[in-house]
Structures are given as structure tokens and as C-alpha cells.
Amino acid sequence: MRDLNLILQEGGFYPLDLHFAGFLEKLSKVSCPELFLAAALVSRFTREGHICLDLANIKRLKGSETGENLLLPEKGIWEKKLRESCVIGEPGEKKPLILDNKARLYLHRYWEYQEELAKGIEKRIGQKYRVSEIESLGRGLDRIFGVTRDGDTDRQKVAAFVAARRAFCVISGGPGTGKTTTVAKILALLVDQNKGQMLRIALVCPTGKGAGRLQQAMRKAKEALPFDGNTKALIPDRASTIHRLLGPTRTSPYFYHNARRPLALDVIVVDEASMVDLALMSKLVQALPAEARFILLGDKDQLSSVEAGAVLGDICDTGCSHPFSKTLCGEIQKAIGYKIRGIHGAPRMSDSIVQLTRNYRFSVESGIASLSLSVNEGDGVGALKILHEDAHGDLDWKRLPLPRFLPGALKDRIVAEYHHLFEAADCREVFHRLERFKIICALREGPFGVSAINLVVERVLREQNLIDRPGKWYRGRPVLISRNDYNLGLYNGDIGVALPDPESGGDLRGFFPSPEGSFRKIHPLRLPEHETVYAMTVHKSQGSEFDRVLLILPDRDSQVLTRELIYTAVTRARNRVEIWGHDGVFLTAVSKRIKRTSGLRDRLWEE
């Protein structure tokens, strides 16, 4: 392999990738360039969010500096060499690396995560619950959703039927499609069908911020249910993070609850499931009792988790449409009268996936709805036309200024949107103001990235004398937690604000909302890793909603710019979206999809 040195020099590797490759080559006791390269690549690909390295579909590797495509070994020779190595095993073997029959190479623990998650789902997709007779289930659905009208198919009602009949169910839909309302009705149906007996139910979310939002939404949804207080009391409205539910341990990446110590649950609901990575989802499934229902809520078209995997996308087979089976459609018609066309021979997974399509937040004329649909369909030209034609009051497009003109272009907006943070009378009003407006960036670094924009905002606020003291900490500073601290109960993605604390003589404390609606006060010196958050990345904005969003795109293409990123950013806004960018960069972004290599999709959908 005469190109190996060039590939290793220019292939975008970190020292850790090369150290791991050297360790495995040493462990094998045989000098093998093909093994060294494969080990370095699988380490790099996992770091970049992939579950595995697909030897069959990687022919060239783009250089990190030169941008040139570097030749890789011929697939057949490469695979043969790897299968001869003693550190690479077949699925099920205890070897550092696993090479499956489709030439996908995994770190052993990621193959195991994938396998355990797939087994946990497969075990449930064929399991039907005898909640009661189907006719009785239909009467319960009519009581909660209303009686079916001719020609009207309520997808939320269909989702409730599927969740009641099956041990595994995914309810996917964009913002405003009523996912939380649907799950509140599902839980009401399960409680009702259980004849008043207590069900052990858990509501979880990957972030503390998301758990708080889920809890508030569930309390609101419960109020509208057509049941008395006794029945409503059996429906939970408290939510937690997945980490908190599983019970983190200080000394390892594992949790207290696992296959040997399962959770005492009958039902678990996971909101914002698109944000959950493979490792965490696998650990959660392993900790569930075999008889527990597993319900996922999320938007399959949003960005995947920051960590490895695109779990919700793989589970839903994003990009493909799968009708229900004729058997399920027959059950639906018998229970609630809907005539849905099914097919013979549908994959078993298809009967567990329900897509909500009706939007209760945006009207048909909404620019945000139209734009997000065009972006999601990969129609960049159509999306740009919507932005440029000025026909929608909730959309605006501006050409991105040069970096040196950016502070001046942002100045009036910064003062108008953020001066309230320094004038609010109490903590609750400050957090309410924070949800009114947010600057969202595609990148972290660079002149149009989050780090630079946050510095610009602070500089403008200081020039306007809104920031009342020098230094890092000042009244009104919003902060984003970037590392979990289980002792303090603060998690990656939690947002707080620095405010004077009357109980501490007016000294600054970080105020963080709790799911119960109160606020916790923490000394700034005790906070885990954090950053200022007037602006945030699109990834960090997942699970949040704001009245108005300003999306700042970079002035050139980047690997992270994809249609999922644009879609996620646009759908963070409730009332108005403004985008600053260049037409060419926007078009290129919408034309690209996130492609994360994984075997989970094949494992679940190929029969």
C-alpha cells in the first residue's frame, strides 16, 4: 500500500485514531497496513457519528488539507486481509473489531449496542397486547378522540390504536403535529383499558430542558382529557432525563439499571427521540423489562444526535415510505372505522411506525410550513423561491454581509431583542424573554459561527451600557451547560441566567428552571462546563422553540450544512424565521442529506 503514509497524513485522522490503530496492530503481532488503516478509519468514522466503516462503499478518502481524493485498497483484498487478522471477529465473537457479512467493520462495543437495540425492538414488534377486545378498544378511542366521521382519518387516533395494540410504537411528526397531545391520549387509553389499575409509566427526554417542556405539555394535555380526576391522577405528568431514569454511576459509562437490574416499568415514552444516540438508546432498551411498552416520539427528519448513530432515522427507514399491512388495516377498520389501504407482505416494522401529517400550529398558507416542506423534500430552488418572493409575513431572506460589516448589521436587532434581559423584573420574566428570540448558527467556529456571534452580541450590549460590569459574569448573562454534572443535576443543553440573588446579598447566581416550574440557584464557580448563549448552534437548539429565529449561514459550504440542519433550524420558530446567507450555499445545503453508516436499518427492515 504505497499510499498509506499519504492517507494517514492527509486523511483527517486524530492522534487517538492512529494510536488505536497502532495498538491493534501490536495486539495482532503482525505488521498489516490494511489492518492499521481500517482501525484508524473505524475510530475516525465512529468519532464523526457513524456506527461502522462500510468497506464496500468507501473507495476514496478526501484529504483533510488538500481536498484531494486519496485511493484506498481494493475492497476484496482489503476484506480478505482483515478477515485473516486475529483481532477482527465475526458477529457474536469477542474481538476488538467486528466485520459482518456485508463488509461493515465495527468497534465491538458499537456492534453490541446495535445488536442489543435491534433485539429489543424485534422482540416487541411482533408482540400484540390483548388490551381488551378490539371493539372495546374502539369505544375507548371514540371516548377520547371523538366518534369517527366519514372520510376523516385522524392519524393521532391511528397512532393511539397502534400504541395500544403493540409493544413498540414510533410516532413521528414535525413541530405542531400534536405528538405530546397524542401520547397523553394514548396513556389515558391505556389507563382506561387497564380498568383503573395502576400502570408504571415513565416519561423521559434526552435533555433536562426537553424534560421540562415535556412535563409542561403533558400537564396541559391532561386538562383536556374527558376523564375524572381519579383517572387523570393515574396519568403521569412528571418527566426526567434518560440518564436520571437509568441512574448514572460516577465511576463508569454504565448505569445502575441494566439487563440485570431492569427498570420497574410497564410503559416508557421517549420524547425528542431523534436526539438519542445509539449507545444511550441501546442501554435504555436493555434496562426495560421484556413486557414493557416502548413508545418513541420525535421528528425523523430532524438532525441526528451529536454522538454516533441516526437511531430514529434508521428505525423509521427515513427516505422510504412503508404502508401498513393488510392485517393492521383490518384491525383499524374494525376498531374505529377507518379504511386505510394496506399491502400484503409489509415488513413487520411498518406496523409500528405512525407519521403525523396534520399541523395544528401552522396554517396551509404559512411560510414556515411551506419552507420546511420544500427543504425536507430537497427542493432548494423551490425553498429559495419561497424566501425571495416576499409573499409570506413570517419569512425573510437577507444576503449575508461581509464579516467586518456583521456587527453593524446585527446591532439594532441585538439591542431590540436582548435589552429586555437586563430590564426584566424577575427570573420568570427573563426566561420568558429568552424564548422570544434566538440567533441560530450552522457552525461553531469562524466569522459566522456561534463563538464569534456571541462575542459580537456582548460587545454591542457593553457599548449600549446594558451589561453593567466588566468580566465574564454579569446580570442577565444567559449560559448553556455543555457537560453533564449528575451531582448538581445539570445536563448538557440546560440553559440558565446569571441574576442577583437577594438571599446572598445581591451576589450573582446561576438560575436554572426545574421541571416543577421553580428555579434552582447555583454559584457560578460550581457550574460545569458552560458557554454564553445569545446565539446557539442548530444542534444545540434541538428540542427548543422560539417565537422568532434568525438563522445565520456561513459564506461557504461546509460538511455540516445539510437539509436536515436547515429543516431543524427553520422549525425552531413559532412565528417568524429570518435567514442570512448566500443562495449558492443554501442550495448546496438543501441538496445534501446526512448519511451515517449503520447496520441498524438493514437489521430491522430486511426480512
N, C-alpha and C positions, 0 to 999 in steps of 0.2 A: 504494500500500500504506500506508494511513493507520495501520495498527497496527505498522509496522516498528519505530519507536522504542520502543514499549511492549514488543514481543517481545524486542528487543535488551537492554532494561533488565531485564526480568523473566525472560528465558529461560534462566538458568543458564549463561551464557557466561563463559569466562575471557578476560582481555585478549588472550591468544595467539590465541584463536578470532577475535576481532574484528580483530586485526592481520592475520591471514592473509586474512580476507575483504576488508579494505581493500587489501591488496597485489594480490589477484587482480582486484579492480575497477579498480585503477590500471593493471594489466597489460592489461586488456581495452580501456582507453581509452574506455570508455562507462560512464556512470552507470547502474547497473542494480540497483535494490533487491532484485529477485528473486535475482540472482547473489550479491549481498552476503550475503543471508540464507542461501542454500543453502551457500555456502562456510563461513560461520560454523557452520552446523549440522553439516556433514560433519566439520569439525575437532572439534567437541564430541562428536559421536557416536563417532568413532574413539577419542578420549580415554576415553570411557566403555565401551569394549570392543567396539563394533560394527565391522564391516568396511566398511559403507557406510551411506548415508542412503536409505531407501526412500520416495521421493516419493509413491508410490501408496498408501501405508498410514500416512502421518503427516498427520493432518488438524488436530490441535490440539497445542499445546505447553504443558506445565504450567509456570507461573511459578515461579521459584526462591524467591521470598519470599511471594507472595500465595497460592500453591497454585491459582490460577485457571487455567482452560484458555484459552490465547491462540490466536486464529484465525490460520491460516496461509493462504497463497494457494491458490486453486483449482488442483487438480492439472494440468489440461490447459493452462491459461495459464502456470503456473509452468514446466512442462516445455518448452513452446514457447519461452519466453524463454531458457531455459538452452541449448537446442539451437542457438540463434542466436548464442551467445557464442563468441568465438574462443579462449577459454581452456578450453572444455569440448569433449572429443572423444568419438568412439565407440570401443568396444573395439578395441585394436590401434593407435590413434593416439597420438602423443607429445604429449599435452596435460596440463596440471596436474591437471585433473579428468576423469574418465571417466563418461559416462552410458550405461548399457546399454539394451537394448530392453525391459526391464521397469521402466524409470524408477528404477533404482538408481544412485546417484551415489557415486563412489569418489574418494579421493585416488589419484593414478596409481600410486603405489608399492604400495598395498594391492590395487588391481585386478591388478597384475602379480604380487604374491605369490600371490593366489588362483588366477590363471591358471596359473602355473608349478606350483603344488601339484597342481591338478586334472589338468594334462597328465601330471605324473609318476605320478599314481595311475592314470589312464586307460590309460597306456602299459603298466602292469603287470597290470591286472585281466583283460585278455584273453590274457595270456601264460601258457601252461601249460608246466611243466617236465617233460621226459621223465626224471624221476629214475631210473626203470627201468620195467619192465613193472608194471602195476598189481598183479598177483598177488605179485610180489616185494616191492612196497611194503607190501602187506598182511602178508606174513610178517615184515617188519621191524617193523611196528606191533604184531603179536602178540608178538614177542620183547620189546618194550619195555613194552607196556601189559598184556600177558596176552591169552590167547585169548578171543575174544568169546563171551559166554554168551547163550543165548536170552532175548529180552525185556529185555536190559540194554544200554542205549545210553550209552556213555561219551563225553561231549561233549569231554573232553580228547583222546581218540583221534581224534574227528572233526576237531578243530582241528589236530592234527598232520598228518592227511591233507591238509587244505586247504592248510596252510602248505607241505607238500612238493610239492603239485601246482601251486601258483600263486605268482606273483612278488610278490603283495601279499596280506597277511592281517591282519585285526584280530581279536584275542582279547580280548573284553570280559567282565568279571565283577566282582562285588563282592569285598570282602576275604574271604579264606578259601576262595575257589573254586579256588585252585591254579594261578593264571596263571604264576607263576615255575616251578613244577614242570613244567607243560605245556611251557614254552619250553625247559627243559633237555632234555626228552624229544624235542622237535622237533629240536633241534640234534644230539642223539645220532642220531636217524633220518637226518638229512642227511649226517652224517659217515659213518654206516654205509653208506648208499646210494652214497656217493662212493668206496667201495672203498678207504678208508684214505688217500685223497689229501687234502692239507691244504686246508681251506676258510678263507678270510679272513673272520672273523666279528667284529663289534663289538657290545658291549652298552653301551647308553647310557641316561641318565636326565636329566631337565631340571635336577636339583639334585645337589649333591655328597652331601648326606645320602641322597638316593634311590639314588645310585650305590653308596654304601657298603652299603645294605640289599640292593640287587640282587646285589652281589658275594657277600655272606654267604649269601643264599638260594640262589644258583647253586651255591656250593661244597657246601652241604648236599644239594641236589637231585642233584648229580653222584654223591655217595657211594652213592645208592640205585640207580643205573643198572646194568643187567645186562651190563656190558661190562668188559673187562680194562683195565689201567692205560694201555696204549698208545692205545686208542680214547678213553678219558676224557681223555687228555692233549691230544687234538685239539679238545676242547670248552672254550671259554674260560670263565674264572670271574673275570676282571678286568673292571671296568666303569668308565666315565668319564662326565663330563657331556657333553652335546651340544656345548656351547661348546668344551670342551677338545678334543674329537674334530675339530671343524671348524677349529680354530686361529684364535683371535681375533687381531685386529690392533689396535694401540694407537691408530691414527690414524683409524679409520673404523668404522662399524657392520657392516662386511662381514668375511668370514672368508677365511683363506688357501685353504681348499678350497671350490671352487665348480664351476660347469659347465665352466670352462676347465681347472681343476686338480681333477679328481674324486678322491674317496677310493679307495684300493686295497682294495676290499671285495667279497666275494661275498654276504654276508648282514649285515643290520643289524637289531638288535632294540631297540626304543624302549620302555622301561618308563615307567609313570606318564604315558602319552600325553595324558591329559585336561589335564595342566598345561602342555602345549606350545602356545604361541600361534602364530598364522598366520605371522608373519614368520619365526620360527625353524624351523617345520616346513617352510616353503617353501624356505628356504636349505639345509636338510638334504637335501631331495629333489633339489634342483638339483645337489648335490655328489655324489649317488650315481651310480655307473656304470649304464648302461642295463640291464645284465644282472643287477644286484644284487637279491637278495630284500629285501623291505621288510616287516617284521613289527612291528605295534603291539600293545602290551599296555596295558590300562587299564580304568577303570570309566566307561562312557559316562554314567552317572547322577550322577557327582560334579560338583563345581563346575568351571567352565571356568577357563582361565588368567586371571591378573590382567591381562595385556596383551590386545590386541584379538584376538577370534575365539573360537569354540567349536568347534575343529577336529575333535576326536574325535566330538562330538555330531553335527556335520554329516556326517562320514564315515559314521557308523552310522545316520544318519537317526533320531535319538533320538525316541521317541514313536510310531514306526511299526514294525510287525513285517513282516519280509520273509523268507518261506520260501526255501530253496534251489531252484535249478532242477531239473527232472527229470533233466537230463544229469548234474549233480553227484551227485544222489542215486543214480543208476545206478552211477556210479564208486565211490561209498562202499559200496554193497551188494556190488559185485564184489570190492572190496579187503578189507573187514572184516565183511561180512555184515549190516550194519545196514539195516533197511528204513525209510527216512525218506521221508515224503511230500513230494514236490516239486511245483512248478507249471510249466506252460508259460508262456513269456513273462516269466519273472522278470527284473528288472533285473540287468545284469551285476554290479553292485556287491554284490548279495545273496549271491553265491557266495564272497565274500571276507570275510564277517563271521560270526564264530562267538561265540555267547553261552554262557558257562559258567554253569550254574544251581545245581549241587550245591555246598553249603557244607560244607567239611571242618572248619571251626573251630567253628561254632555248631550245636547240636542243633536239632531241629524245635521243641522246647519253649523255646528261647532267647528271652528278652525282647528282646535287642538285635536278633536276626534278625527277629522279628515287628514290632518298632517300625520298623526301617529299611524293611521291605517296605511297611508301611502309609504311611509318609511318601513313599516313592518312587512309590506309586500315587496320591498326592494325597488320601488318606483321613485328613484331620485329625481327624475325630471318632473314627474307629477307633484312631488313634495315641494320642489323649488317653485313651481308654478303657483301652488297654494300660498307659499310665503311671499312671493313677489306681487301677486295680483291685488293686494290690499282690500280684499273683499271680506275679510274676517276681522272683527274688532278685537279678537283675543290672540292675534298673532302679529309679530313684527319681525322684519329682517333688516339687518344693517351690515354694511360692509365693514369688515374688521379693520380698525385703524392700525397704523404702524406702531410698534412697541413704544416709541418715545411720545406718541400722542395719546396713548391709552389712559394715563392718569387724568388728563384733561377731559377726555370723552366720558369718563366714569364719574367725575367729580360731582356733578349735580345729582346724579342718581344715588350716589353713596350718601350724600347729605340728606336727601329727601327720604330715603328708605331706612337709614340707620340712626338718625338723630333721636328717634323715639326711645331707643335702648337706654339713652342717658337721661331721659326725662320721665320715664315710667315711674308711677307712684309705688308699685310693689312688685314682688318677684313674679307673681302670676301674670301681670300685665307684660313684663319683659318677655316671658316665654311666648305669650300670645303674639307679641310683635315679631318674634323670631320666625314664626310660622307664616308671616305675611309675605316675606320676600327672601329670596336666596340667589346668590350668584353661584352657578354651577360650571365647572371647567372639565374639559375632557382629560387634561393632563395634570400631573402634579408639579412638574418642573417646567422651566422655560418661561419666556416673557408672557405667555398667555396661560400659565399654569396656576394652580391654587396657591403655591408658596408666594409667587410674585404678586398675585392679585390681593392676597391678604395683607401684604406689606403696603400696597398702594392704598387700600382702604384705611389702614391705620394711619398712614401719613396724611391722608386727606382729613380724617377726623381730628388729628392733632392740630393741623393747620386751622381748622374751624373751632378749636378750643373746646371740642366736645369731650375729648379724653383729658381728664383733669389732673393727671400726674404722669411723670416720666416713668420709664421702666416697663417691664413685661406685664405686670399686673395692675389693673385699673378698673374702676367701676364700669360695668357694662360689657366687659370683655367676654365674648362667647368662646367656649372651648369644646373641643371634640376629643373624647377619650380614644386612644389608639392602641391600648393594650389592656387585656382583662386583668382585673385585680379582684380575686374572689374574696379576700378579706374585707375589702371596702364595699363589695357588691357593685363595682363599676365595671362596665364591659365595653369592649371595642364598639364604637358607634354612639355611645351615650353622649348627650350634649348638656353642658351646664353653663352657668353665667356667674361671673365674679361680681358680687354685690356686698355693700357694707352690712355687717351683722350687728344689730343693736345689742344683742346679748353678749357680744365680745367687744364692746366699746367702740363699735363702728369699724373694726378691722375687717378687711376683705375676707370673704369665704366663697368657696365654690358651691353654688346652689344647684342641686340636681333633682329633677322631678322623680317621684316614685310612682309605681303603677297605681297606688291607692289614691293619688291626687295630691299628696302632701309634698314637701321638699326636704331634702337632706342637705346639711351644711358640712362641708369638708374643708379643712385648711389647705391652701394652695400647695404647701410643701409636701402634703401627704398624697397628692394626686399621682396616679400612674402616668405613663407617657401620654402627652396630650398636645394639641395644637390649636391655634386660633382658627375660628371657623366662620368668618363673614362669607367666605367662599369655600366650597367643598367640591370634591371630585364627584363625578356621576356615580361611581361605585359606592362612595360613602353616602350618597343621597338616597340609595335604595331603601324602601320602607318608609320614606318621608314624603310629605305633601306640603306644598306651599301655595299661597294664593297666586303669587307672581314669581316667575323664574326667568332669570337672564342666563342663557347658555352662551359661554364664550368658547369657540372652537379655535384650535391653533391655526397658524398661517400656512401649514404644510401637512401632508399626510403623515399618519403615524400608525403603527401596528394596532394600537388600541382603538382606533377610530373604526367603528363598525355600525351596522344598522341597529343592533341591539343597544349600543351605547346611546345613539341618537334617540331611539324609541324610549328608552328608560328616562332620559333627561326630559323629553317633551312631556311624558306622562307624570312627571312630578308636580306639574302645575294644575291647580284647580280652575283658575280664571284667565290667566294670560301667560304666554310664552314669547320671549324676545330672544332672537338668535343673532349673534355677531359672528360672521365668518366669511369665507370665500366660496363662491359657487362650486369651483372645482373640487375643493377639499370636501365639501358637503356631499357632492355627487359620488365621489370615491368612497366615502364612508358608508353611504347607504347601499352601495353595490357589494359591500363585503359582509360576510356573516362570520360569527365566531365559530371556529372549528377546533374542538377539543377532542383529542384522540382518546377513545374509551372502548371497552368491550361490553359495557353495561347495556347499551341499546340492543346489540345483537343478542346478548344473553336473555333479555326479556322478550324480544319481539320475534326472534327466529324460532320456529317450531318444527 
